[in-house]
């Protein structure tokens, strides 16, 4: 595992453990992770009343999430992976892949 991969894995793990409600976005360019975005949502009523307790994620689940993210990134040149977290649990993983063609251009010379 490269130092870059270990760093990304550490940030993903930390974010998944800390976010109660939100999204972790992993942005890939030229086959490499170039940016991580973390958006956390706070439900005011739940925070004030402390009625919603985030579930603790265990190591086995975290490893499966990490493996799934790596699997989705395999072969990806450009795109993003969204990890949606609800009540401290990974609820959904989405993949959006972009494909670029060097020869494709519009009427005025702009790209796709």
C-alpha positions in Angstrom: 0.0 0.0 0.0 1.4 3.4 -1.0 1.7 6.3 1.4 -1.0 8.1 -0.6 -3.4 5.2 -0.4 -2.8 4.8 3.3 -3.5 8.5 3.8 -6.8 8.4 1.9 -7.8 5.2 3.8 -7.1 7.0 7.1 -9.2 10.0 6.2 -12.0 7.9 4.9 -12.0 5.8 8.1 -11.9 8.9 10.4 -14.7 10.6 8.4 -16.9 7.5 8.5 -16.4 7.2 12.2 -17.1 10.9 13.0 -20.0 11.8 10.7 -23.5 11.2 12.0 -25.5 12.5 9.0 -23.7 13.6 5.9 -21.7 12.7 2.8 -18.0 11.9 2.1 -17.1 12.6 -1.5 -13.9 11.2 -3.0 -12.9 12.9 -6.2 -10.6 11.0 -8.7 -8.6 12.5 -11.6 -6.1 10.7 -13.8 -6.8 7.6 -11.7 -5.7 9.2 -8.4 -7.6 10.6 -5.5 -7.1 14.4 -5.7 -9.7 15.7 -3.3 -11.9 14.6 -0.4 -14.9 16.6 0.6 -16.8 16.0 3.9 -20.3 17.4 4.3 -22.0 16.9 7.7 -25.6 17.8 8.4 -26.9 18.5 11.9 -30.5 17.9 12.7 -31.2 20.7 15.2 -34.0 19.0 17.0 -32.0 15.8 17.5 -29.0 17.7 18.6 -30.9 19.8 21.1 -32.8 16.8 22.6 -30.0 14.3 22.1 -32.7 11.9 21.0 -30.8 10.3 18.1 -27.7 8.4 19.1 -25.2 7.6 16.4 -24.4 3.9 16.0 -20.8 3.0 16.4 -19.3 1.4 13.3 -17.3 -1.8 14.0 -14.0 -2.7 12.4 -15.5 -5.4 10.2 -18.0 -3.1 8.7 -15.4 -0.4 8.2 -13.2 -2.9 6.4 -16.0 -3.9 4.0 -16.8 -0.2 3.3 -13.1 0.4 2.6 -12.9 -2.7 0.3 -16.1 -1.6 -1.6 -14.7 1.9 -2.1 -11.4 0.5 -3.5 -13.4 -1.8 -5.8 -15.5 1.1 -7.1 -12.3 3.1 -7.8 -10.5 0.3 -9.6 -10.1 1.4 -13.2 -11.7 4.8 -12.6 -9.9 7.6 -14.4 -12.2 10.6 -13.7 -15.2 10.7 -11.4 -16.3 10.6 -7.8 -17.5 8.2 -5.1 -20.1 9.4 -2.6 -20.4 7.7 0.7 -23.7 8.6 2.4 -23.9 8.3 6.1 -27.1 8.2 8.1 -27.1 8.0 11.9 -23.4 7.1 12.0 -23.8 4.2 9.5 -22.8 4.0 5.9 -26.2 3.9 4.1 -25.2 4.1 0.5 -22.2 4.3 -1.9 -22.6 6.0 -5.3 -20.2 6.1 -8.2 -20.2 8.7 -10.9 -17.6 8.1 -13.6 -16.7 10.5 -16.3 -15.0 9.5 -19.6 -13.1 12.0 -21.6 -12.3 11.8 -25.3 -9.4 13.8 -26.7 -10.9 14.1 -30.2 -14.5 15.1 -29.1 -15.3 18.8 -29.6 -18.3 20.9 -30.3 -19.1 23.3 -33.1 -17.0 26.1 -31.6 -14.1 23.8 -30.6 -15.1 23.3 -26.9 -15.0 19.9 -25.4 -17.9 17.8 -24.3 
